Amino acid sequence: METAVEGSEVGIENLISSSLGGTDTLEFATDEPLEAFPIGIPRQRWDRGYTSLHALGVGSNSTYLRALVDANRIAAKVWSIFWGRMWGANSLMDGSIVFGGYDRAKVIGRNLTQNLDFGSAGCWTGMRLNIRDIRVNPRSGSDKSLFPPNTVLPVCLVPQRQLLLEAPADIYSNFENATLTSNIGLSFGLHWGAHLFDTGTEYV
Amino acid sequence: MSSLARSSIKNGTTNLYIRFDGDITFELDSGLAIRVPNDQYVVPFVTIDRNSSRIFNESQREVLIASLADQPATLGRYFLTAAYLMVNQDAGTFSIWQANPSKSTDIVAMTNKSSATRCDNSASPARSLSPEESKMSRMSDGALAGVIVGVIVFVIMLGLGVFFSLQRRKRHTRPVSPPGEILGPKEMHGTPSQMQVAPLIPSDCAPEFCGPLEELHIPRQELEGWGNPEIMHEIDGPEQPAEAP
């Protein structure tokens, strides 16, 4: 993604100099392969260990998107993503990425379209949203808002970020208040920074 | 006694089992609401082993929300379990829909201004460029050269065909055409009228938008076909009755 800005992955500016590099044949699904495609292999802990997946760059200077356009494989530098469904035993679903368009079967209703903004009022991903409210939806009872009145939370949409939400501490504590839960610490697994909870059968 | 024992088990700290099984809804600008299911943000603890396998701890759950101090707030990958994102770098926009968690697909191709104005058809069909088509669009310069050569050869052939047809009218009683007159049968089939020269197509226009290039190939093949075995058979045809007893 875009180069080092507050909030972005640490170490991007050193990525080129600290990684292994080379070229390889890049082939996706049924496409013709892209020959001699440049590949970088980050060394361990380039992001201090936070980022544990390999990355396919699709930022505004993406080598891959440019290669697809130059090969007449796609007509425009467009990419779309649905993450799928993870972890639940009954709801697993593959995600999908579409280059050059989007998958109309995976969308409902009208979209929200905004300009990409990489400036100081935007985000390093270019995708800034304003959240007007966050509500938890208990199975019984009414929804509960986590926002103080008249609050708008600007967020950056970071598709590769390992969690659902990184928010100011007071909004997270509103979550625990609304759900009557209390964490036992932070997670340092795949979901770095998530809040941990016990599943013991005893509760008060 | 028993309740005191329970509450003191964890060093006096009260640990609550996360029993919250509700979803969480984000209301964005324009009123778009994205509702993330419980099982996409309250998940088992998982970590990645050195050998890249996953290790779970089923006695713990994680709520995939972090607390920040000064850093910018973010929505991460799990937001995209309930929202569909499209980034259009050429238009400089991004779009978010409520996601339909479906296994079916219906791909819509997008064009940008330069690819749309380059060709007439700006309404993109839901399809993808096949390797054959992309090769054809790159062959358009070669095809153009082929058309020019084909036109020249066609004019020569037409002239020869007319010449030989005048010759043939003088000898139409002969049952067999000499094998050497390969040009003759083309004239008998009336091929000069079939051999249209396709209108020149702009060389930078991809055929899937601006019409088939196949028309350009037909004259070349037919012109090459004056050595065509089928036409040779036609020449041999009239001889067979002569062989039959």
Boltz contact constraints between the chains, C-beta under 6 A:
constraints:
  - contact:
      token1: [A, 7]
      token2: [B, 71]
      max_distance: 6.0
  - contact:
      token1: [A, 7]
      token2: [B, 72]
      max_distance: 6.0
  - contact:
      token1: [A, 32]
      token2: [B, 131]
      max_distance: 6.0
  - contact:
      token1: [A, 52]
      token2: [B, 48]
      max_distance: 6.0
  - contact:
      token1: [A, 60]
      token2: [B, 89]
      max_distance: 6.0
  - contact:
      token1: [A, 72]
      token2: [B, 134]
      max_distance: 6.0
  - contact:
      token1: [A, 75]
      token2: [B, 111]
      max_distance: 6.0
  - contact:
      token1: [A, 75]
      token2: [B, 115]
      max_distance: 6.0
  - contact:
      token1: [A, 76]
      token2: [B, 90]
      max_distance: 6.0
  - contact:
      token1: [A, 76]
      token2: [B, 110]
      max_distance: 6.0
  - contact:
      token1: [A, 76]
      token2: [B, 111]
      max_distance: 6.0
  - contact:
      token1: [A, 76]
      token2: [B, 112]
      max_distance: 6.0
  - contact:
      token1: [A, 77]
      token2: [B, 89]
      max_distance: 6.0
  - contact:
      token1: [A, 77]
      token2: [B, 90]
      max_distance: 6.0
  - contact:
      token1: [A, 78]
      token2: [B, 88]
      max_distance: 6.0
  - contact:
      token1: [A, 78]
      token2: [B, 110]
      max_distance: 6.0
  - contact:
      token1: [A, 79]
      token2: [B, 87]
      max_distance: 6.0
  - contact:
      token1: [A, 80]
      token2: [B, 86]
      max_distance: 6.0
  - contact:
      token1: [A, 81]
      token2: [B, 80]
      max_distance: 6.0
  - contact:
      token1: [A, 81]
      token2: [B, 85]
      max_distance: 6.0
  - contact:
      token1: [A, 82]
      token2: [B, 84]
      max_distance: 6.0
  - contact:
      token1: [A, 82]
      token2: [B, 99]
      max_distance: 6.0
  - contact:
      token1: [A, 83]
      token2: [B, 77]
      max_distance: 6.0
  - contact:
      token1: [A, 83]
      token2: [B, 80]
      max_distance: 6.0
  - contact:
      token1: [A, 83]
      token2: [B, 81]
      max_distance: 6.0
  - contact:
      token1: [A, 85]
      token2: [B, 81]
      max_distance: 6.0
  - contact:
      token1: [A, 87]
      token2: [B, 43]
      max_distance: 6.0
  - contact:
      token1: [A, 88]
      token2: [B, 39]
      max_distance: 6.0
  - contact:
      token1: [A, 91]
      token2: [B, 39]
      max_distance: 6.0
  - contact:
      token1: [A, 93]
      token2: [B, 101]
      max_distance: 6.0
  - contact:
      token1: [A, 100]
      token2: [B, 109]
      max_distance: 6.0
  - contact:
      token1: [A, 101]
      token2: [B, 107]
      max_distance: 6.0
  - contact:
      token1: [A, 101]
      token2: [B, 108]
      max_distance: 6.0
  - contact:
      token1: [A, 101]
      token2: [B, 109]
      max_distance: 6.0
  - contact:
      token1: [A, 101]
      token2: [B, 110]
      max_distance: 6.0
  - contact:
      token1: [A, 102]
      token2: [B, 86]
      max_distance: 6.0
  - contact:
      token1: [A, 102]
      token2: [B, 108]
      max_distance: 6.0
  - contact:
      token1: [A, 103]
      token2: [B, 105]
      max_distance: 6.0
  - contact:
      token1: [A, 103]
      token2: [B, 107]
      max_distance: 6.0
  - contact:
      token1: [A, 104]
      token2: [B, 106]
      max_distance: 6.0
  - contact:
      token1: [A, 104]
      token2: [B, 108]
      max_distance: 6.0
  - contact:
      token1: [A, 105]
      token2: [B, 102]
      max_distance: 6.0
  - contact:
      token1: [A, 105]
      token2: [B, 104]
      max_distance: 6.0
  - contact:
      token1: [A, 105]
      token2: [B, 105]
      max_distance: 6.0
  - contact:
      token1: [A, 105]
      token2: [B, 106]
      max_distance: 6.0
  - contact:
      token1: [A, 106]
      token2: [B, 84]
      max_distance: 6.0
  - contact:
      token1: [A, 106]
      token2: [B, 99]
      max_distance: 6.0
  - contact:
      token1: [A, 106]
      token2: [B, 100]
      max_distance: 6.0
  - contact:
      token1: [A, 106]
      token2: [B, 102]
      max_distance: 6.0
  - contact:
      token1: [A, 107]
      token2: [B, 84]
      max_distance: 6.0
  - contact:
      token1: [A, 107]
      token2: [B, 97]
      max_distance: 6.0
  - contact:
      token1: [A, 107]
      token2: [B, 100]
      max_distance: 6.0
  - contact:
      token1: [A, 108]
      token2: [B, 98]
      max_distance: 6.0
  - contact:
      token1: [A, 108]
      token2: [B, 100]
      max_distance: 6.0
  - contact:
      token1: [A, 109]
      token2: [B, 98]
      max_distance: 6.0
  - contact:
      token1: [A, 111]
      token2: [B, 95]
      max_distance: 6.0
  - contact:
      token1: [A, 111]
      token2: [B, 97]
      max_distance: 6.0
  - contact:
      token1: [A, 112]
      token2: [B, 28]
      max_distance: 6.0
  - contact:
      token1: [A, 112]
      token2: [B, 30]
      max_distance: 6.0
  - contact:
      token1: [A, 112]
      token2: [B, 32]
      max_distance: 6.0
  - contact:
      token1: [A, 112]
      token2: [B, 96]
      max_distance: 6.0
  - contact:
      token1: [A, 113]
      token2: [B, 93]
      max_distance: 6.0
  - contact:
      token1: [A, 113]
      token2: [B, 95]
      max_distance: 6.0
  - contact:
      token1: [A, 115]
      token2: [B, 92]
      max_distance: 6.0
  - contact:
      token1: [A, 115]
      token2: [B, 93]
      max_distance: 6.0
  - contact:
      token1: [A, 116]
      token2: [B, 92]
      max_distance: 6.0
  - contact:
      token1: [A, 116]
      token2: [B, 94]
      max_distance: 6.0
  - contact:
      token1: [A, 127]
      token2: [B, 94]
      max_distance: 6.0
  - contact:
      token1: [A, 129]
      token2: [B, 28]
      max_distance: 6.0
  - contact:
      token1: [A, 130]
      token2: [B, 29]
      max_distance: 6.0
  - contact:
      token1: [A, 131]
      token2: [B, 26]
      max_distance: 6.0
  - contact:
      token1: [A, 132]
      token2: [B, 27]
      max_distance: 6.0
  - contact:
      token1: [A, 133]
      token2: [B, 27]
      max_distance: 6.0
  - contact:
      token1: [A, 134]
      token2: [B, 26]
      max_distance: 6.0
  - contact:
      token1: [A, 135]
      token2: [B, 25]
      max_distance: 6.0
  - contact:
      token1: [A, 136]
      token2: [B, 22]
      max_distance: 6.0
  - contact:
      token1: [A, 136]
      token2: [B, 24]
      max_distance: 6.0
  - contact:
      token1: [A, 137]
      token2: [B, 22]
      max_distance: 6.0
  - contact:
      token1: [A, 137]
      token2: [B, 23]
      max_distance: 6.0
  - contact:
      token1: [A, 137]
      token2: [B, 25]
      max_distance: 6.0
  - contact:
      token1: [A, 138]
      token2: [B, 22]
      max_distance: 6.0
  - contact:
      token1: [A, 139]
      token2: [B, 21]
      max_distance: 6.0
  - contact:
      token1: [A, 139]
      token2: [B, 22]
      max_distance: 6.0
  - contact:
      token1: [A, 153]
      token2: [B, 73]
      max_distance: 6.0
  - contact:
      token1: [A, 155]
      token2: [B, 73]
      max_distance: 6.0
  - contact:
      token1: [A, 155]
      token2: [B, 74]
      max_distance: 6.0
  - contact:
      token1: [A, 155]
      token2: [B, 75]
      max_distance: 6.0
  - contact:
      token1: [A, 156]
      token2: [B, 72]
      max_distance: 6.0
  - contact:
      token1: [A, 156]
      token2: [B, 74]
      max_distance: 6.0
  - contact:
      token1: [A, 157]
      token2: [B, 75]
      max_distance: 6.0
  - contact:
      token1: [A, 158]
      token2: [B, 74]
      max_distance: 6.0
  - contact:
      token1: [A, 158]
      token2: [B, 76]
      max_distance: 6.0
  - contact:
      token1: [A, 159]
      token2: [B, 77]
      max_distance: 6.0
  - contact:
      token1: [A, 159]
      token2: [B, 80]
      max_distance: 6.0
  - contact:
      token1: [A, 161]
      token2: [B, 74]
      max_distance: 6.0
  - contact:
      token1: [A, 161]
      token2: [B, 76]
      max_distance: 6.0
  - contact:
      token1: [A, 163]
      token2: [B, 64]
      max_distance: 6.0
  - contact:
      token1: [A, 163]
      token2: [B, 66]
      max_distance: 6.0
  - contact:
      token1: [A, 163]
      token2: [B, 76]
      max_distance: 6.0
  - contact:
      token1: [A, 164]
      token2: [B, 41]
      max_distance: 6.0
  - contact:
      token1: [A, 164]
      token2: [B, 64]
      max_distance: 6.0
  - contact:
      token1: [A, 164]
      token2: [B, 76]
      max_distance: 6.0
  - contact:
      token1: [A, 164]
      token2: [B, 78]
      max_distance: 6.0
  - contact:
      token1: [A, 164]
      token2: [B, 79]
      max_distance: 6.0
  - contact:
      token1: [A, 165]
      token2: [B, 65]
      max_distance: 6.0
  - contact:
      token1: [A, 166]
      token2: [B, 66]
      max_distance: 6.0
  - contact:
      token1: [A, 166]
      token2: [B, 68]
      max_distance: 6.0
  - contact:
      token1: [A, 166]
      token2: [B, 73]
      max_distance: 6.0
  - contact:
      token1: [A, 166]
      token2: [B, 74]
      max_distance: 6.0
  - contact:
      token1: [A, 167]
      token2: [B, 73]
      max_distance: 6.0
  - contact:
      token1: [A, 168]
      token2: [B, 68]
      max_distance: 6.0
  - contact:
      token1: [A, 169]
      token2: [B, 67]
      max_distance: 6.0
  - contact:
      token1: [A, 172]
      token2: [B, 65]
      max_distance: 6.0
  - contact:
      token1: [A, 172]
      token2: [B, 67]
      max_distance: 6.0
  - contact:
      token1: [A, 179]
      token2: [B, 20]
      max_distance: 6.0
  - contact:
      token1: [A, 181]
      token2: [B, 16]
      max_distance: 6.0
  - contact:
      token1: [A, 181]
      token2: [B, 18]
      max_distance: 6.0
  - contact:
      token1: [A, 181]
      token2: [B, 20]
      max_distance: 6.0
  - contact:
      token1: [A, 182]
      token2: [B, 16]
      max_distance: 6.0
  - contact:
      token1: [A, 184]
      token2: [B, 15]
      max_distance: 6.0
  - contact:
      token1: [A, 187]
      token2: [B, 62]
      max_distance: 6.0
  - contact:
      token1: [A, 189]
      token2: [B, 45]
      max_distance: 6.0
  - contact:
      token1: [A, 189]
      token2: [B, 46]
      max_distance: 6.0
  - contact:
      token1: [A, 189]
      token2: [B, 47]
      max_distance: 6.0
  - contact:
      token1: [A, 190]
      token2: [B, 46]
      max_distance: 6.0
  - contact:
      token1: [A, 190]
      token2: [B, 47]
      max_distance: 6.0
  - contact:
      token1: [A, 190]
      token2: [B, 48]
      max_distance: 6.0
  - contact:
      token1: [A, 191]
      token2: [B, 62]
      max_distance: 6.0
  - contact:
      token1: [A, 191]
      token2: [B, 64]
      max_distance: 6.0
  - contact:
      token1: [A, 193]
      token2: [B, 66]
      max_distance: 6.0
  - contact:
      token1: [A, 194]
      token2: [B, 62]
      max_distance: 6.0
  - contact:
      token1: [A, 194]
      token2: [B, 64]
      max_distance: 6.0
  - contact:
      token1: [A, 195]
      token2: [B, 63]
      max_distance: 6.0
  - contact:
      token1: [A, 196]
      token2: [B, 60]
      max_distance: 6.0
  - contact:
      token1: [A, 196]
      token2: [B, 62]
      max_distance: 6.0
  - contact:
      token1: [A, 197]
      token2: [B, 18]
      max_distance: 6.0
  - contact:
      token1: [A, 197]
      token2: [B, 61]
      max_distance: 6.0
  - contact:
      token1: [A, 198]
      token2: [B, 15]
      max_distance: 6.0
  - contact:
      token1: [A, 199]
      token2: [B, 17]
      max_distance: 6.0
  - contact:
      token1: [A, 199]
      token2: [B, 59]
      max_distance: 6.0
  - contact:
      token1: [A, 199]
      token2: [B, 61]
      max_distance: 6.0
  - contact:
      token1: [A, 200]
      token2: [B, 17]
      max_distance: 6.0
  - contact:
      token1: [A, 202]
      token2: [B, 6]
      max_distance: 6.0
  - contact:
      token1: [A, 203]
      token2: [B, 16]
      max_distance: 6.0
  - contact:
      token1: [A, 203]
      token2: [B, 17]
      max_distance: 6.0
  - contact:
      token1: [A, 204]
      token2: [B, 14]
      max_distance: 6.0
